[in-house]
Amino acid sequence: MVVYLYYLLKPMKRTSSTIPFGYTLAEDQKTLEPVKSELESLETIKEMISSDMMSLRSGAEWLTHMTGRSISHVGLKNIIYGRLGKKP
């Protein structure tokens, strides 16, 4: 998990108009800078959802409350099953 989180903490090039959860737009308006606290919260929720301790809806509400950045349960599902590599 630590190695994967380190990979996520590298700046990324912007590829769409949507800023992904866990990142902010850099001053150059072309790259995305990771937000460590959001990515750590995302990892925590991923583990809880994987172990069936929390639903996607509850996880999305928790992330919105803790980070101040809104995310839907569908968006959280896409992140967990896509970007973070968990299989359904």
Protein Blocks (a to p, Z undefined) as FASTA:
>chain_A
ZZmmmmmmpccddfbfbdcehiacdfkopaccddfklmmmmmmmmmmmmnopacfklmmm
mmmmmnopacdfklmmmmmmmmnopaZZ
